[in-house]
């Protein structure tokens, strides 16, 4: 009877260890997805700056084209 209880405690300990590793993995996945969102945000910011600078260039070039 005590041996059975010991095995049950051992199994539950292993289950807690496995769930801890799963939480650690999911935490790393959330961290990675956060970094991916940050990178995509920087890419959007850079593309926005590129569009703004290119539109300024076309506005600056437009009067020259008219004359």
mmCIF file as Biopython writes it, N, C-alpha, C and O atoms, coordinates in Angstrom:
data_model
#
loop_
_atom_site.group_PDB
_atom_site.id
_atom_site.type_symbol
_atom_site.label_atom_id
_atom_site.label_alt_id
_atom_site.label_comp_id
_atom_site.label_asym_id
_atom_site.label_entity_id
_atom_site.label_seq_id
_atom_site.pdbx_PDB_ins_code
_atom_site.Cartn_x
_atom_site.Cartn_y
_atom_site.Cartn_z
_atom_site.occupancy
_atom_site.B_iso_or_equiv
_atom_site.auth_seq_id
_atom_site.auth_asym_id
_atom_site.pdbx_PDB_model_num
ATOM 1   N N  . UNK A ? 1  ? 0.831  -1.199 0.000   1.0 0.0 1  A 1 
ATOM 2   C CA . UNK A ? 1  ? 0.000  0.000  0.000   1.0 0.0 1  A 1 
ATOM 3   C C  . UNK A ? 1  ? 0.873  1.260  0.000   1.0 0.0 1  A 1 
ATOM 4   O O  . UNK A ? 1  ? 0.626  2.209  -0.743  1.0 0.0 1  A 1 
ATOM 5   N N  . UNK A ? 2  ? 1.910  1.236  0.865   1.0 0.0 2  A 1 
ATOM 6   C CA . UNK A ? 2  ? 2.803  2.398  0.900   1.0 0.0 2  A 1 
ATOM 7   C C  . UNK A ? 2  ? 3.601  2.515  -0.394  1.0 0.0 2  A 1 
ATOM 8   O O  . UNK A ? 2  ? 3.902  3.614  -0.859  1.0 0.0 2  A 1 
ATOM 9   N N  . UNK A ? 3  ? 3.937  1.359  -0.966  1.0 0.0 3  A 1 
ATOM 10  C CA . UNK A ? 3  ? 4.681  1.368  -2.231  1.0 0.0 3  A 1 
ATOM 11  C C  . UNK A ? 3  ? 3.826  1.996  -3.337  1.0 0.0 3  A 1 
ATOM 12  O O  . UNK A ? 3  ? 4.333  2.755  -4.163  1.0 0.0 3  A 1 
ATOM 13  N N  . UNK A ? 4  ? 2.535  1.678  -3.349  1.0 0.0 4  A 1 
ATOM 14  C CA . UNK A ? 4  ? 1.622  2.251  -4.347  1.0 0.0 4  A 1 
ATOM 15  C C  . UNK A ? 4  ? 1.517  3.765  -4.176  1.0 0.0 4  A 1 
ATOM 16  O O  . UNK A ? 4  ? 1.536  4.513  -5.154  1.0 0.0 4  A 1 
ATOM 17  N N  . UNK A ? 5  ? 1.406  4.209  -2.916  1.0 0.0 5  A 1 
ATOM 18  C CA . UNK A ? 5  ? 1.343  5.657  -2.665  1.0 0.0 5  A 1 
ATOM 19  C C  . UNK A ? 5  ? 2.644  6.326  -3.092  1.0 0.0 5  A 1 
ATOM 20  O O  . UNK A ? 5  ? 2.620  7.434  -3.626  1.0 0.0 5  A 1 
ATOM 21  N N  . UNK A ? 6  ? 3.759  5.678  -2.867  1.0 0.0 6  A 1 
ATOM 22  C CA . UNK A ? 6  ? 5.048  6.239  -3.285  1.0 0.0 6  A 1 
ATOM 23  C C  . UNK A ? 6  ? 5.128  6.379  -4.794  1.0 0.0 6  A 1 
ATOM 24  O O  . UNK A ? 6  ? 5.613  7.386  -5.311  1.0 0.0 6  A 1 
ATOM 25  N N  . UNK A ? 7  ? 4.647  5.362  -5.497  1.0 0.0 7  A 1 
ATOM 26  C CA . UNK A ? 7  ? 4.659  5.438  -6.964  1.0 0.0 7  A 1 
ATOM 27  C C  . UNK A ? 7  ? 3.737  6.541  -7.466  1.0 0.0 7  A 1 
ATOM 28  O O  . UNK A ? 7  ? 4.053  7.229  -8.437  1.0 0.0 7  A 1 
ATOM 29  N N  . UNK A ? 8  ? 2.607  6.706  -6.807  1.0 0.0 8  A 1 
ATOM 30  C CA . UNK A ? 8  ? 1.675  7.764  -7.208  1.0 0.0 8  A 1 
ATOM 31  C C  . UNK A ? 8  ? 2.310  9.143  -7.006  1.0 0.0 8  A 1 
ATOM 32  O O  . UNK A ? 8  ? 2.180  10.021 -7.859  1.0 0.0 8  A 1 
ATOM 33  N N  . UNK A ? 9  ? 2.998  9.328  -5.870  1.0 0.0 9  A 1 
ATOM 34  C CA . UNK A ? 9  ? 3.674  10.601 -5.624  1.0 0.0 9  A 1 
ATOM 35  C C  . UNK A ? 9  ? 4.785  10.828 -6.654  1.0 0.0 9  A 1 
ATOM 36  O O  . UNK A ? 9  ? 4.983  11.946 -7.129  1.0 0.0 9  A 1 
ATOM 37  N N  . UNK A ? 10 ? 5.503  9.756  -6.990  1.0 0.0 10 A 1 
ATOM 38  C CA . UNK A ? 10 ? 6.562  9.870  -7.978  1.0 0.0 10 A 1 
ATOM 39  C C  . UNK A ? 10 ? 5.984  10.259 -9.347  1.0 0.0 10 A 1 
ATOM 40  O O  . UNK A ? 10 ? 6.538  11.113 -10.039 1.0 0.0 10 A 1 
ATOM 41  N N  . UNK A ? 11 ? 4.884  9.636  -9.723  1.0 0.0 11 A 1 
ATOM 42  C CA . UNK A ? 11 ? 4.238  9.960  -10.996 1.0 0.0 11 A 1 
ATOM 43  C C  . UNK A ? 11 ? 3.725  11.397 -11.015 1.0 0.0 11 A 1 
ATOM 44  O O  . UNK A ? 11 ? 3.887  12.114 -12.002 1.0 0.0 11 A 1 
ATOM 45  N N  . UNK A ? 12 ? 3.104  11.806 -9.912  1.0 0.0 12 A 1 
ATOM 46  C CA . UNK A ? 12 ? 2.595  13.180 -9.865  1.0 0.0 12 A 1 
ATOM 47  C C  . UNK A ? 12 ? 3.759  14.174 -9.905  1.0 0.0 12 A 1 
ATOM 48  O O  . UNK A ? 12 ? 3.637  15.251 -10.488 1.0 0.0 12 A 1 
ATOM 49  N N  . UNK A ? 13 ? 4.879  13.813 -9.289  1.0 0.0 13 A 1 
ATOM 50  C CA . UNK A ? 13 ? 6.054  14.679 -9.370  1.0 0.0 13 A 1 
ATOM 51  C C  . UNK A ? 13 ? 6.556  14.815 -10.788 1.0 0.0 13 A 1 
ATOM 52  O O  . UNK A ? 13 ? 6.916  15.906 -11.230 1.0 0.0 13 A 1 
ATOM 53  N N  . UNK A ? 14 ? 6.578  13.694 -11.506 1.0 0.0 14 A 1 
ATOM 54  C CA . UNK A ? 14 ? 7.005  13.745 -12.904 1.0 0.0 14 A 1 
ATOM 55  C C  . UNK A ? 14 ? 6.035  14.570 -13.748 1.0 0.0 14 A 1 
ATOM 56  O O  . UNK A ? 14 ? 6.453  15.301 -14.646 1.0 0.0 14 A 1 
ATOM 57  N N  . UNK A ? 15 ? 4.750  14.450 -13.459 1.0 0.0 15 A 1 
ATOM 58  C CA . UNK A ? 15 ? 3.755  15.228 -14.185 1.0 0.0 15 A 1 
ATOM 59  C C  . UNK A ? 15 ? 3.954  16.721 -13.938 1.0 0.0 15 A 1 
ATOM 60  O O  . UNK A ? 15 ? 3.866  17.527 -14.864 1.0 0.0 15 A 1 
ATOM 61  N N  . UNK A ? 16 ? 4.226  17.088 -12.671 1.0 0.0 16 A 1 
ATOM 62  C CA . UNK A ? 16 ? 4.481  18.498 -12.363 1.0 0.0 16 A 1 
ATOM 63  C C  . UNK A ? 16 ? 5.737  18.981 -13.077 1.0 0.0 16 A 1 
ATOM 64  O O  . UNK A ? 16 ? 5.777  20.111 -13.565 1.0 0.0 16 A 1 
ATOM 65  N N  . UNK A ? 17 ? 6.761  18.137 -13.141 1.0 0.0 17 A 1 
ATOM 66  C CA . UNK A ? 17 ? 7.993  18.501 -13.839 1.0 0.0 17 A 1 
ATOM 67  C C  . UNK A ? 17 ? 7.723  18.713 -15.323 1.0 0.0 17 A 1 
ATOM 68  O O  . UNK A ? 17 ? 8.211  19.676 -15.914 1.0 0.0 17 A 1 
ATOM 69  N N  . UNK A ? 18 ? 6.948  17.815 -15.926 1.0 0.0 18 A 1 
ATOM 70  C CA . UNK A ? 18 ? 6.612  17.939 -17.345 1.0 0.0 18 A 1 
ATOM 71  C C  . UNK A ? 18 ? 5.786  19.190 -17.615 1.0 0.0 18 A 1 
ATOM 72  O O  . UNK A ? 18 ? 6.025  19.898 -18.593 1.0 0.0 18 A 1 
ATOM 73  N N  . UNK A ? 19 ? 4.807  19.462 -16.743 1.0 0.0 19 A 1 
ATOM 74  C CA . UNK A ? 19 ? 3.986  20.658 -16.948 1.0 0.0 19 A 1 
ATOM 75  C C  . UNK A ? 19 ? 4.830  21.919 -16.772 1.0 0.0 19 A 1 
ATOM 76  O O  . UNK A ? 19 ? 4.599  22.921 -17.449 1.0 0.0 19 A 1 
ATOM 77  N N  . UNK A ? 20 ? 5.812  21.872 -15.862 1.0 0.0 20 A 1 
ATOM 78  C CA . UNK A ? 20 ? 6.711  23.011 -15.724 1.0 0.0 20 A 1 
ATOM 79  C C  . UNK A ? 20 ? 7.516  23.247 -16.985 1.0 0.0 20 A 1 
ATOM 80  O O  . UNK A ? 20 ? 7.700  24.389 -17.406 1.0 0.0 20 A 1 
ATOM 81  N N  . UNK A ? 21 ? 8.001  22.158 -17.596 1.0 0.0 21 A 1 
ATOM 82  C CA . UNK A ? 21 ? 8.743  22.294 -18.847 1.0 0.0 21 A 1 
ATOM 83  C C  . UNK A ? 21 ? 7.841  22.816 -19.958 1.0 0.0 21 A 1 
ATOM 84  O O  . UNK A ? 21 ? 8.275  23.612 -20.791 1.0 0.0 21 A 1 
ATOM 85  N N  . UNK A ? 22 ? 6.586  22.370 -19.971 1.0 0.0 22 A 1 
ATOM 86  C CA . UNK A ? 22 ? 5.648  22.861 -20.983 1.0 0.0 22 A 1 
ATOM 87  C C  . UNK A ? 22 ? 5.397  24.355 -20.801 1.0 0.0 22 A 1 
ATOM 88  O O  . UNK A ? 22 ? 5.336  25.094 -21.784 1.0 0.0 22 A 1 
ATOM 89  N N  . UNK A ? 23 ? 5.247  24.817 -19.535 1.0 0.0 23 A 1 
ATOM 90  C CA . UNK A ? 23 ? 5.056  26.244 -19.282 1.0 0.0 23 A 1 
ATOM 91  C C  . UNK A ? 23 ? 6.284  27.032 -19.723 1.0 0.0 23 A 1 
ATOM 92  O O  . UNK A ? 23 ? 6.162  28.122 -20.282 1.0 0.0 23 A 1 
ATOM 93  N N  . UNK A ? 24 ? 7.479  26.470 -19.469 1.0 0.0 24 A 1 
ATOM 94  C CA . UNK A ? 24 ? 8.708  27.136 -19.897 1.0 0.0 24 A 1 
ATOM 95  C C  . UNK A ? 24 ? 8.752  27.256 -21.417 1.0 0.0 24 A 1 
ATOM 96  O O  . UNK A ? 24 ? 9.119  28.303 -21.951 1.0 0.0 24 A 1 
ATOM 97  N N  . UNK A ? 25 ? 8.376  26.179 -22.114 1.0 0.0 25 A 1 
ATOM 98  C CA . UNK A ? 25 ? 8.364  26.202 -23.579 1.0 0.0 25 A 1 
ATOM 99  C C  . UNK A ? 25 ? 7.353  27.210 -24.112 1.0 0.0 25 A 1 
ATOM 100 O O  . UNK A ? 25 ? 7.649  27.953 -25.048 1.0 0.0 25 A 1 
ATOM 101 N N  . UNK A ? 26 ? 6.170  27.237 -23.525 1.0 0.0 26 A 1 
ATOM 102 C CA . UNK A ? 26 ? 5.159  28.189 -23.995 1.0 0.0 26 A 1 
ATOM 103 C C  . UNK A ? 26 ? 5.613  29.618 -23.707 1.0 0.0 26 A 1 
ATOM 104 O O  . UNK A ? 26 ? 5.334  30.528 -24.488 1.0 0.0 26 A 1 
ATOM 105 N N  . UNK A ? 27 ? 6.315  29.819 -22.588 1.0 0.0 27 A 1 
ATOM 106 C CA . UNK A ? 27 ? 6.852  31.140 -22.309 1.0 0.0 27 A 1 
ATOM 107 C C  . UNK A ? 27 ? 7.864  31.567 -23.352 1.0 0.0 27 A 1 
ATOM 108 O O  . UNK A ? 27 ? 7.881  32.722 -23.778 1.0 0.0 27 A 1 
ATOM 109 N N  . UNK A ? 28 ? 8.719  30.618 -23.770 1.0 0.0 28 A 1 
ATOM 110 C CA . UNK A ? 28 ? 9.698  30.936 -24.810 1.0 0.0 28 A 1 
ATOM 111 C C  . UNK A ? 28 ? 8.994  31.226 -26.133 1.0 0.0 28 A 1 
ATOM 112 O O  . UNK A ? 28 ? 9.414  32.109 -26.882 1.0 0.0 28 A 1 
ATOM 113 N N  . UNK A ? 29 ? 7.926  30.485 -26.422 1.0 0.0 29 A 1 
ATOM 114 C CA . UNK A ? 29 ? 7.183  30.727 -27.655 1.0 0.0 29 A 1 
ATOM 115 C C  . UNK A ? 29 ? 6.556  32.118 -27.640 1.0 0.0 29 A 1 
ATOM 116 O O  . UNK A ? 29 ? 6.573  32.820 -28.651 1.0 0.0 29 A 1 
ATOM 117 N N  . UNK A ? 30 ? 5.994  32.521 -26.478 1.0 0.0 30 A 1 
ATOM 118 C CA . UNK A ? 30 ? 5.421  33.863 -26.369 1.0 0.0 30 A 1 
ATOM 119 C C  . UNK A ? 30 ? 6.505  34.924 -26.546 1.0 0.0 30 A 1 
ATOM 120 O O  . UNK A ? 30 ? 6.279  35.953 -27.183 1.0 0.0 30 A 1 
ATOM 121 N N  . UNK A ? 31 ? 7.692  34.663 -25.973 1.0 0.0 31 A 1 
ATOM 122 C CA . UNK A ? 31 ? 8.794  35.608 -26.113 1.0 0.0 31 A 1 
ATOM 123 C C  . UNK A ? 31 ? 9.197  35.743 -27.581 1.0 0.0 31 A 1 
ATOM 124 O O  . UNK A ? 31 ? 9.433  36.847 -28.072 1.0 0.0 31 A 1 
ATOM 125 N N  . UNK A ? 32 ? 9.271  34.601 -28.278 1.0 0.0 32 A 1 
ATOM 126 C CA . UNK A ? 32 ? 9.639  34.620 -29.696 1.0 0.0 32 A 1 
ATOM 127 C C  . UNK A ? 32 ? 8.592  35.349 -30.531 1.0 0.0 32 A 1 
ATOM 128 O O  . UNK A ? 32 ? 8.931  36.135 -31.416 1.0 0.0 32 A 1 
ATOM 129 N N  . UNK A ? 33 ? 7.318  35.086 -30.247 1.0 0.0 33 A 1 
ATOM 130 C CA . UNK A ? 33 ? 6.269  35.765 -31.015 1.0 0.0 33 A 1 
ATOM 131 C C  . UNK A ? 33 ? 6.289  37.259 -30.719 1.0 0.0 33 A 1 
ATOM 132 O O  . UNK A ? 33 ? 6.018  38.070 -31.605 1.0 0.0 33 A 1 
ATOM 133 N N  . UNK A ? 34 ? 6.609  37.631 -29.475 1.0 0.0 34 A 1 
ATOM 134 C CA . UNK A ? 34 ? 6.735  39.049 -29.157 1.0 0.0 34 A 1 
ATOM 135 C C  . UNK A ? 34 ? 7.853  39.697 -29.944 1.0 0.0 34 A 1 
ATOM 136 O O  . UNK A ? 34 ? 7.707  40.819 -30.428 1.0 0.0 34 A 1 
ATOM 137 N N  . UNK A ? 35 ? 8.983  38.992 -30.077 1.0 0.0 35 A 1 
ATOM 138 C CA . UNK A ? 35 ? 10.090 39.532 -30.865 1.0 0.0 35 A 1 
ATOM 139 C C  . UNK A ? 35 ? 9.701  39.640 -32.329 1.0 0.0 35 A 1 
ATOM 140 O O  . UNK A ? 35 ? 10.088 40.595 -33.004 1.0 0.0 35 A 1 
ATOM 141 N N  . UNK A ? 36 ? 8.940  38.673 -32.830 1.0 0.0 36 A 1 
ATOM 142 C CA . UNK A ? 36 ? 8.498  38.727 -34.218 1.0 0.0 36 A 1 
ATOM 143 C C  . UNK A ? 36 ? 7.572  39.924 -34.442 1.0 0.0 36 A 1 
ATOM 144 O O  . UNK A ? 36 ? 7.672  40.605 -35.463 1.0 0.0 36 A 1 
ATOM 145 N N  . UNK A ? 37 ? 6.667  40.183 -33.483 1.0 0.0 37 A 1 
ATOM 146 C CA . UNK A ? 37 ? 5.796  41.349 -33.596 1.0 0.0 37 A 1 
ATOM 147 C C  . UNK A ? 37 ? 6.609  42.639 -33.575 1.0 0.0 37 A 1 
ATOM 148 O O  . UNK A ? 37 ? 6.317  43.581 -34.311 1.0 0.0 37 A 1 
ATOM 149 N N  . UNK A ? 38 ? 7.646  42.671 -32.712 1.0 0.0 38 A 1 
ATOM 150 C CA . UNK A ? 38 ? 8.496  43.854 -32.642 1.0 0.0 38 A 1 
ATOM 151 C C  . UNK A ? 38 ? 9.213  44.076 -33.968 1.0 0.0 38 A 1 
ATOM 152 O O  . UNK A ? 38 ? 9.297  45.202 -34.459 1.0 0.0 38 A 1 
ATOM 153 N N  . UNK A ? 39 ? 9.730  42.987 -34.543 1.0 0.0 39 A 1 
ATOM 154 C CA . UNK A ? 39 ? 10.420 43.102 -35.830 1.0 0.0 39 A 1 
ATOM 155 C C  . UNK A ? 39 ? 9.474  43.562 -36.929 1.0 0.0 39 A 1 
ATOM 156 O O  . UNK A ? 39 ? 9.831  44.417 -37.738 1.0 0.0 39 A 1 
ATOM 157 N N  . UNK A ? 40 ? 8.263  42.996 -36.963 1.0 0.0 40 A 1 
ATOM 158 C CA . UNK A ? 40 ? 7.316  43.412 -38.001 1.0 0.0 40 A 1 
ATOM 159 C C  . UNK A ? 40 ? 6.908  44.873 -37.794 1.0 0.0 40 A 1 
ATOM 160 O O  . UNK A ? 40 ? 6.685  45.601 -38.761 1.0 0.0 40 A 1 
ATOM 161 N N  . UNK A ? 41 ? 6.812  45.297 -36.532 1.0 0.0 41 A 1 
ATOM 162 C CA . UNK A ? 41 ? 6.513  46.699 -36.267 1.0 0.0 41 A 1 
ATOM 163 C C  . UNK A ? 41 ? 7.609  47.604 -36.787 1.0 0.0 41 A 1 
ATOM 164 O O  . UNK A ? 41 ? 7.330  48.661 -37.353 1.0 0.0 41 A 1 
ATOM 165 N N  . UNK A ? 42 ? 8.873  47.190 -36.597 1.0 0.0 42 A 1 
ATOM 166 C CA . UNK A ? 42 ? 9.985  47.990 -37.111 1.0 0.0 42 A 1 
ATOM 167 C C  . UNK A ? 42 ? 9.968  48.016 -38.634 1.0 0.0 42 A 1 
ATOM 168 O O  . UNK A ? 42 ? 10.268 49.042 -39.244 1.0 0.0 42 A 1 
ATOM 169 N N  . UNK A ? 43 ? 9.617  46.886 -39.247 1.0 0.0 43 A 1 
ATOM 170 C CA . UNK A ? 43 ? 9.541  46.843 -40.701 1.0 0.0 43 A 1 
ATOM 171 C C  . UNK A ? 43 ? 8.453  47.791 -41.210 1.0 0.0 43 A 1 
ATOM 172 O O  . UNK A ? 43 ? 8.659  48.497 -42.196 1.0 0.0 43 A 1 
ATOM 173 N N  . UNK A ? 44 ? 7.284  47.809 -40.535 1.0 0.0 44 A 1 
ATOM 174 C CA . UNK A ? 44 ? 6.218  48.724 -40.929 1.0 0.0 44 A 1 
ATOM 175 C C  . UNK A ? 44 ? 6.667  50.171 -40.767 1.0 0.0 44 A 1 
ATOM 176 O O  . UNK A ? 44 ? 6.372  51.022 -41.606 1.0 0.0 44 A 1 
ATOM 177 N N  . UNK A ? 45 ? 7.393  50.442 -39.664 1.0 0.0 45 A 1 
ATOM 178 C CA . UNK A ? 45 ? 7.877  51.800 -39.443 1.0 0.0 45 A 1 
ATOM 179 C C  . UNK A ? 45 ? 8.850  52.216 -40.540 1.0 0.0 45 A 1 
ATOM 180 O O  . UNK A ? 45 ? 8.779  53.332 -41.055 1.0 0.0 45 A 1 
ATOM 181 N N  . UNK A ? 46 ? 9.761  51.307 -40.893 1.0 0.0 46 A 1 
ATOM 182 C CA . UNK A ? 46 ? 10.727 51.611 -41.946 1.0 0.0 46 A 1 
ATOM 183 C C  . UNK A ? 46 ? 10.034 51.818 -43.285 1.0 0.0 46 A 1 
ATOM 184 O O  . UNK A ? 46 ? 10.378 52.740 -44.025 1.0 0.0 46 A 1 
ATOM 185 N N  . UNK A ? 47 ? 9.056  50.964 -43.604 1.0 0.0 47 A 1 
ATOM 186 C CA . UNK A ? 47 ? 8.355  51.123 -44.880 1.0 0.0 47 A 1 
ATOM 187 C C  . UNK A ? 47 ? 7.548  52.417 -44.880 1.0 0.0 47 A 1 
ATOM 188 O O  . UNK A ? 47 ? 7.425  53.075 -45.914 1.0 0.0 47 A 1 
ATOM 189 N N  . UNK A ? 48 ? 6.994  52.785 -43.714 1.0 0.0 48 A 1 
ATOM 190 C CA . UNK A ? 48 ? 6.275  54.058 -43.631 1.0 0.0 48 A 1 
ATOM 191 C C  . UNK A ? 48 ? 7.196  55.241 -43.874 1.0 0.0 48 A 1 
ATOM 192 O O  . UNK A ? 48 ? 6.829  56.197 -44.557 1.0 0.0 48 A 1 
ATOM 193 N N  . UNK A ? 49 ? 8.404  55.169 -43.306 1.0 0.0 49 A 1 
ATOM 194 C CA . UNK A ? 49 ? 9.370  56.246 -43.536 1.0 0.0 49 A 1 
ATOM 195 C C  . UNK A ? 49 ? 9.779  56.297 -45.003 1.0 0.0 49 A 1 
ATOM 196 O O  . UNK A ? 49 ? 9.947  57.376 -45.572 1.0 0.0 49 A 1 
ATOM 197 N N  . UNK A ? 50 ? 9.937  55.125 -45.608 1.0 0.0 50 A 1 
ATOM 198 C CA . UNK A ? 50 ? 10.324 55.080 -47.024 1.0 0.0 50 A 1 
ATOM 199 C C  . UNK A ? 50 ? 9.248  55.706 -47.897 1.0 0.0 50 A 1 
ATOM 200 O O  . UNK A ? 50 ? 9.546  56.480 -48.807 1.0 0.0 50 A 1 
ATOM 201 N N  . UNK A ? 51 ? 7.974  55.362 -47.608 1.0 0.0 51 A 1 
ATOM 202 C CA . UNK A ? 51 ? 6.867  55.925 -48.383 1.0 0.0 51 A 1 
ATOM 203 C C  . UNK A ? 51 ? 6.809  57.437 -48.186 1.0 0.0 51 A 1 
ATOM 204 O O  . UNK A ? 51 ? 6.582  58.180 -49.141 1.0 0.0 51 A 1 
ATOM 205 N N  . UNK A ? 52 ? 7.015  57.896 -46.945 1.0 0.0 52 A 1 
ATOM 206 C CA . UNK A ? 52 ? 6.968  59.340 -46.681 1.0 0.0 52 A 1 
ATOM 207 C C  . UNK A ? 52 ? 8.098  60.053 -47.400 1.0 0.0 52 A 1 
ATOM 208 O O  . UNK A ? 52 ? 7.881  61.112 -47.990 1.0 0.0 52 A 1 
ATOM 209 N N  . UNK A ? 53 ? 9.298  59.497 -47.363 1.0 0.0 53 A 1 
ATOM 210 C CA . UNK A ? 53 ? 10.425 60.148 -48.030 1.0 0.0 53 A 1 
ATOM 211 C C  . UNK A ? 53 ? 10.243 60.116 -49.541 1.0 0.0 53 A 1 
ATOM 212 O O  . UNK A ? 53 ? 10.571 61.091 -50.218 1.0 0.0 53 A 1 
ATOM 213 N N  . UNK A ? 54 ? 9.730  59.027 -50.080 1.0 0.0 54 A 1 
ATOM 214 C CA . UNK A ? 54 ? 9.537  58.963 -51.529 1.0 0.0 54 A 1 
ATOM 215 C C  . UNK A ? 54 ? 8.428  59.919 -51.965 1.0 0.0 54 A 1 
ATOM 216 O O  . UNK A ? 54 ? 8.516  60.504 -53.045 1.0 0.0 54 A 1 
ATOM 217 N N  . UNK A ? 55 ? 7.387  60.091 -51.146 1.0 0.0 55 A 1 
ATOM 218 C CA . UNK A ? 55 ? 6.332  61.038 -51.516 1.0 0.0 55 A 1 
ATOM 219 C C  . UNK A ? 55 ? 6.856  62.464 -51.437 1.0 0.0 55 A 1 
ATOM 220 O O  . UNK A ? 55 ? 6.457  63.310 -52.237 1.0 0.0 55 A 1 
ATOM 221 N N  . UNK A ? 56 ? 7.747  62.750 -50.480 1.0 0.0 56 A 1 
ATOM 222 C CA . UNK A ? 56 ? 8.353  64.078 -50.426 1.0 0.0 56 A 1 
ATOM 223 C C  . UNK A ? 56 ? 9.209  64.334 -51.665 1.0 0.0 56 A 1 
ATOM 224 O O  . UNK A ? 56 ? 9.233  65.442 -52.200 1.0 0.0 56 A 1 
ATOM 225 N N  . UNK A ? 57 ? 9.901  63.305 -52.105 1.0 0.0 57 A 1 
ATOM 226 C CA . UNK A ? 57 ? 10.734 63.459 -53.298 1.0 0.0 57 A 1 
ATOM 227 C C  . UNK A ? 57 ? 9.875  63.764 -54.519 1.0 0.0 57 A 1 
ATOM 228 O O  . UNK A ? 57 ? 10.228 64.617 -55.333 1.0 0.0 57 A 1 
ATOM 229 N N  . UNK A ? 58 ? 8.752  63.071 -54.648 1.0 0.0 58 A 1 
ATOM 230 C CA . UNK A ? 58 ? 7.900  63.316 -55.812 1.0 0.0 58 A 1 
ATOM 231 C C  . UNK A ? 58 ? 7.286  64.704 -55.743 1.0 0.0 58 A 1 
ATOM 232 O O  . UNK A ? 58 ? 7.109  65.351 -56.774 1.0 0.0 58 A 1 
ATOM 233 N N  . UNK A ? 59 ? 6.951  65.180 -54.522 1.0 0.0 59 A 1 
ATOM 234 C CA . UNK A ? 59 ? 6.398  66.528 -54.385 1.0 0.0 59 A 1 
ATOM 235 C C  . UNK A ? 59 ? 7.458  67.566 -54.733 1.0 0.0 59 A 1 
ATOM 236 O O  . UNK A ? 59 ? 7.164  68.579 -55.369 1.0 0.0 59 A 1 
ATOM 237 N N  . UNK A ? 60 ? 8.698  67.306 -54.309 1.0 0.0 60 A 1 
ATOM 238 C CA . UNK A ? 60 ? 9.778  68.248 -54.625 1.0 0.0 60 A 1 
ATOM 239 C C  . UNK A ? 60 ? 10.104 68.237 -56.124 1.0 0.0 60 A 1 
ATOM 240 O O  . UNK A ? 60 ? 10.499 69.265 -56.675 1.0 0.0 60 A 1 
ATOM 241 N N  . UNK A ? 61 ? 9.946  67.121 -56.767 1.0 0.0 61 A 1 
ATOM 242 C CA . UNK A ? 61 ? 10.288 67.021 -58.181 1.0 0.0 61 A 1 
ATOM 243 C C  . UNK A ? 61 ? 9.156  67.515 -59.086 1.0 0.0 61 A 1 
ATOM 244 O O  . UNK A ? 61 ? 9.380  67.855 -60.248 1.0 0.0 61 A 1 
ATOM 245 N N  . UNK A ? 62 ? 7.950  67.550 -58.542 1.0 0.0 62 A 1 
ATOM 246 C CA . UNK A ? 62 ? 6.806  67.904 -59.370 1.0 0.0 62 A 1 
ATOM 247 C C  . UNK A ? 62 ? 6.911  69.317 -59.977 1.0 0.0 62 A 1 
ATOM 248 O O  . UNK A ? 62 ? 6.657  69.464 -61.173 1.0 0.0 62 A 1 
ATOM 249 N N  . UNK A ? 63 ? 7.274  70.365 -59.205 1.0 0.0 63 A 1 
ATOM 250 C CA . UNK A ? 63 ? 7.373  71.707 -59.842 1.0 0.0 63 A 1 
ATOM 251 C C  . UNK A ? 63 ? 8.433  71.739 -60.933 1.0 0.0 63 A 1 
ATOM 252 O O  . UNK A ? 63 ? 8.275  72.454 -61.923 1.0 0.0 63 A 1 
ATOM 253 N N  . UNK A ? 64 ? 9.484  70.994 -60.774 1.0 0.0 64 A 1 
ATOM 254 C CA . UNK A ? 64 ? 10.529 70.966 -61.808 1.0 0.0 64 A 1 
ATOM 255 C C  . UNK A ? 64 ? 9.997  70.343 -63.099 1.0 0.0 64 A 1 
ATOM 256 O O  . UNK A ? 64 ? 10.401 70.728 -64.196 1.0 0.0 64 A 1 
ATOM 257 N N  . UNK A ? 65 ? 9.103  69.394 -62.960 1.0 0.0 65 A 1 
ATOM 258 C CA . UNK A ? 65 ? 8.560  68.737 -64.139 1.0 0.0 65 A 1 
ATOM 259 C C  . UNK A ? 65 ? 7.590  69.629 -64.881 1.0 0.0 65 A 1 
ATOM 260 O O  . UNK A ? 65 ? 7.438  69.521 -66.097 1.0 0.0 65 A 1 
ATOM 261 N N  . UNK A ? 66 ? 6.927  70.520 -64.140 1.0 0.0 66 A 1 
ATOM 262 C CA . UNK A ? 66 ? 5.946  71.397 -64.771 1.0 0.0 66 A 1 
ATOM 263 C C  . UNK A ? 66 ? 6.594  72.468 -65.619 1.0 0.0 66 A 1 
ATOM 264 O O  . UNK A ? 66 ? 6.032  72.883 -66.633 1.0 0.0 66 A 1 
ATOM 265 N N  . UNK A ? 67 ? 7.769  72.920 -65.218 1.0 0.0 67 A 1 
ATOM 266 C CA . UNK A ? 67 ? 8.392  74.039 -65.954 1.0 0.0 67 A 1 
ATOM 267 C C  . UNK A ? 67 ? 9.130  73.594 -67.181 1.0 0.0 67 A 1 
ATOM 268 O O  . UNK A ? 67 ? 9.699  74.422 -67.893 1.0 0.0 67 A 1 
#
